[in-house]
Amino acid sequence: MSEQGRKSLEERVGYHFKNPALLDRALTHKSFANELRNTVEHNEKLEFLGDAVLDLVVGEFLYEKFPTDTEGGLSKKRASIVNEEVLSELALEMGLNKLMQLGKGEALTGGAQKPRLIASSFEAIVGALYLDGGFEVARGFIRQEFVPLADRVCGHEDFERDYKTRLQELVQKSSKETPRYEVLAEEGPPHDREFLVCVKVKEDVWAQGRGRSKKNAEQMAAKNALEMKYKETN
């Protein structure tokens, strides 16, 4: 990573690394290390560590924010914001895809645009922050990124109900078809994006929905379809 790239990333995360090699390792994919015959370390162990820290900090926040929720409800909320889709969007907003070190083969197959790889780099950054600065540094960064997201996603009154599953049950019961979801538009900056999604049965558009993530927009589209086609309102 260039000195300018490292400096920009440190400014973005709000922390100056005492050991810059950790930051480099967080953005080094296994394919790159393999090409150099493993003379450099890759980010898989940092990803493992970052994943654990993410789960703890987001779990702590949700425990505080929703004190009357059950264990199942809290787990569902955490899964809605700590997942590949959300992590890859945050990583893209941070520009991690432009800083990742990939092997030639991985780069040629579009590795810098693969959500799984991009999300992994975000988790590795969290792991690097934890090792270099300790728990409070990692915790501060995670809460900075996830608290606004959790407020938007988990605060929605329709969050708890799985409208997609209910719609699929009714559609398959009556026609044996499976509802399909398509993204019609993505609006707003990467850190505050809104998605417009439609739900189709065969080629007929049944309803549309908006949300701060694709999954949330799909749920809203399914909810609207249930109201329009089956008169279900709760």
C-alpha positions, -999 to +999 in steps of 0.1 A: +000+000+000+013+035-008+020+059+020-008+082+007-032+053+006-023+043+042-026+079+054-060+083+038-073+051+053-061+060+087-079+093+085-110+075+074-110+051+104-098+078+128-067+060+141-030+061+134-014+026+134+017+021+155+025-010+134+016-001+097+024-036+087-009-047+103-028-024+081-010-037+050-017-073+061-054-065+065-057-057+028-035-085+015-055-114+000-044-150+002-039-150-036-013-123-034+006-140-006+005-173-026+021-156-056+049-144-034+053-180-020+039-168+013+068-144+020+041-119+031+012-126+055-024-125+042-055-113+060-074-144+069-065-146+106-072-109+109-106-114+093-113-142+118-105-119+147-124-090+133-155-111+128-155-120+164-149-084+176-177-072+152-202-097+167-193-087+202-195-049+197-227-050+176-242-075+201-234-052+230-249-022+212-281-041+203-284-054+239-283-018+251-307-004+225-333-031+227-334-042+264-368-060+261-358-081+231-354-118+232-321-136+223-337-146+190-348-110+182-313-097+190-297-124+169-320-115+140-311-078+142-274-085+144-276-107+113-294-080+094-265-056+098-234-078+102-235-096+068-217-097+035-239-072+018-236-045+045-199-051+052-191-049+015-210-017+011-191-001+040-158-014+026-166+002-008-175+035+008-141+034+025-124+026-008-109-007+005-115-024-029-090+000-044-064-007-017-066-045-016-036-065-027-048-094-049-030-120-069-030-116-107-055-143-113-079-130-086-076-094-099-083-105-135-115-123-124-128-091-107-118-099-072-118-062-062-156-062-069-165-095-052-187-087-022-172-117-002-136-104-006-145-068+000-164-077+032-135-098+044-112-068+041-135-048+063-134-075+090-096-077+087-094-039+093-114-044+125-090-072+135-060-050+128-075-021+148-080-045+177-045-058+177-028-024+172-050-002+194-069-025+217-106-032+222-117+004+228-102+016+195-119-012+175-151-007+195-151+030+187-147+024+150-174-002+149-199+019+167-191+049+145-200+028+114-228+006+127-248+027+152-264+048+124-270+017+103-286-001+132-308+028+139-321+028+104-324-010+098-334-023+133-356+007+142-381+000+115-414-011+128-418-038+102-384-054+109-396-084+129-419-099+104-406-119+074-429-107+047-408-125+019-414-159+034-451-152+039-455-140+003-437-170-011-459-194+009-491-178-005-478-176-041-466-211-042-498-224-027-519-208-054-497-209-085-465-229-078-445-199-088-417-183-068-416-145-064-385-128-078-369-095-067-352-070-089-333-038-079-348-009-099-326+019-085-299+028-060-300+063-047-278+084-024-241+082-015-225+048-006-227+055+032-264+064+031-278+045+001-315+037-005-327+009-027-358+006-048-369-030-054-398-046-072-412-081-067-424-101-097-445-132-101-437-146-136-432-113-154-459-093-136-447-066-112-467-070-080-453-042-059-423-021-051-405-013-019-377+010-006-351+003+021-316+011+033-304-023+022-315-046-006-329-071+020-349-044+037-362-031+004-372-066-006-391-071+026-410-038+020-418-049-015-432-082-002-452-064+025-468-041-001-475-071-024-492-089+005-514-058+012-523-053-025-528-090-036-539-107-004-552-079+017-529-088+045-521-057+066-502-071+096 
